[in-house]
């Protein structure tokens, strides 16, 4: 079970780093090809996050509302990341999506830490 937990945490940490690189550094510098490559790698990590999250969810724990809530918040986090990347590549304002991402991401991480497989669980 800890192997899946470590894989899940590693996946979302790498995804957040790649997202910040794609959304801020590469977007502002105008390197479209590099940004596209980072976005594709980031989408691969979304799949890793979903796969390891599902392994944790169905890996022998009693599924309750908190686990379902964290799964929904995690999917919303990925959705907001994609919305920010799509809108920023089109030059549209996305301040609202940044605020929503930060709120949802903090809630997702806090709930994940509070669950039995988390640090505070």
C-alpha positions in Angstrom: 0.0 0.0 0.0 2.8 2.4 0.8 4.3 1.9 -2.7 1.1 3.1 -4.3 1.0 6.0 -1.9 4.5 7.0 -2.7 3.9 6.6 -6.4 0.7 8.8 -6.2 2.4 11.5 -4.2 5.4 11.5 -6.6 3.1 11.7 -9.6 1.2 14.8 -8.4 4.4 16.5 -7.2 6.0 16.1 -10.6 2.7 17.2 -12.3 2.6 20.4 -10.2 6.2 21.2 -11.1 5.5 20.5 -14.8 2.3 22.6 -14.6 4.1 25.6 -13.1 6.9 25.3 -15.8 4.3 25.1 -18.6 1.9 27.8 -17.2 4.4 30.4 -16.2 8.0 30.0 -17.4 7.4 28.6 -20.9 4.2 30.6 -21.5 5.9 34.0 -20.7 9.0 33.2 -22.7 7.0 32.3 -25.8 8.6 28.9 -26.3 5.6 27.2 -27.9 7.3 24.0 -28.9 8.9 23.4 -25.5 5.6 24.3 -23.8 3.7 21.7 -26.0 6.2 19.0 -25.0 5.9 19.8 -21.4 2.1 19.8 -21.7 2.2 16.3 -23.3 4.4 15.0 -20.5 2.1 16.6 -17.9 -0.9 14.8 -19.5 1.0 11.6 -19.1 1.5 12.4 -15.4 -2.3 13.1 -15.1 -2.8 9.4 -16.2 -0.2 8.3 -13.6 -2.1 10.3 -10.9 -5.4 8.8 -11.9 -4.0 5.2 -12.1 -2.2 5.4 -8.7 -5.2 7.1 -7.2 -7.6 4.4 -8.4 -5.1 1.8 -7.1 -5.2 3.5 -3.7 -9.0 3.9 -3.8 -9.7 0.3 -4.6 -6.7 -1.2 -2.9 -8.3 -2.6 0.2 -9.5 0.4 2.1 -13.1 1.0 3.1 -14.3 3.6 0.6 -16.3 6.3 2.3 -17.3 9.9 1.5 -13.9 11.4 2.2 -12.2 9.2 -0.4 -14.9 10.0 -3.0 -14.6 13.7 -2.1 -10.8 13.6 -2.5 -11.2 11.8 -5.9 -13.6 14.5 -7.1 -11.3 17.3 -5.8 -8.4 15.7 -7.6 -10.2 15.5 -10.9 -11.2 19.1 -10.5 -7.6 20.0 -9.8 -6.5 18.4 -13.1 -9.4 20.1 -14.9 -8.4 23.5 -13.6 -4.8 22.9 -14.6 -5.9 22.1 -18.1 -8.2 25.1 -18.2 -5.4 27.4 -17.2 -3.0 26.0 -19.8 -5.7 26.2 -22.6 -6.7 29.7 -21.8 -3.2 31.0 -21.3 -2.1 29.5 -24.7 -5.0 31.4 -26.3 -4.1 34.6 -24.5 -7.3 34.7 -22.4 -7.4 35.9 -18.8 -7.5 33.1 -16.3 -7.2 34.7 -12.8 -10.4 33.0 -11.7 -9.1 29.6 -12.7 -5.8 30.2 -10.8 -7.8 31.1 -7.7 -10.0 28.0 -8.0 -7.0 25.8 -8.7 -5.2 27.0 -5.6 -8.3 26.5 -3.4 -9.1 23.1 -4.8 -5.5 21.9 -4.7 -5.0 22.9 -1.1 -8.3 21.1 -0.2 -7.2 18.0 -2.1 -3.8 17.8 -0.5 -5.2 18.6 3.0 -7.9 15.9 2.6 -5.3 13.4 1.3 -3.1 14.0 4.2 -6.0 13.5 6.6 -7.1 10.2 5.2 -5.8 7.0 6.8 -3.1 6.5 4.2 -1.9 10.2 4.6 0.6 11.7 7.0 -2.0 12.9 9.5 -4.2 9.8 9.1 
